[in-house]
Amino acid sequence: IEKRYLRKDGSIRWGRLSASVISSSQGTPQFILGMIEDITDRKLAELALLRVTQAVESTSDAIVIADLKGRSIYHNQAFIDRYGYTATELNTAGGAIAIHPQTKVLLAMFKTICKGKSWQGEIKILTKSNELVTTLFRADCIKDETGNLIGLVGVMTDITERKQAEIALRQQ
């Protein structure tokens, strides 16, 4: 079992208790062998991951995580709701190129990211239902613990209504 333990100094640690019954050759229980392993670091990491996951899922901005070849690894619910694709569906449809009608912009973005830099700009995204959505897109590289690039994270904000309002104001 996993449970919290209160230490004499008042701190709380997580432990995993494992117990085994040691029996005689006739099968009669002789004693119990127990071990408590400190799993506090793992529990704290799980809690941190849960917080980040909840924050990413609760935002109204679409968030995508992809590898350096543009294959989607993760889409939050806002991405799925607005653009219509799960990560698997987008990969099956051809990857990022399937939703980016501006291929030159997409390639420039990937080039920038692969140099370890951020990229930001307005782009058009083609949804699964063939709607063209004006999107403010910011992409940043993801690095491993040694600084090697391993992917990218993109935050996408639908600015279609804002752009339409700007056009209407200019026309007035």
BELDANOR-V612297 format. One record per helix or strand. SS is the DSSP state (helix for helix, strand for strand). FROM is the first residue (numbers start at 1). TO is the last residue. Records with the same first field share a line. If there is no record, write none. Layout:
BEGIN
SS->FROM-TO, FROM-TO
END
This chain:
BEGIN
strand->2-6, 12-23, 29-38, 62-66, 72-75, 119-126, 132-143, 149-158
helix->40-58, 77-83, 87-93, 95-98, 103-114, 160-171
END
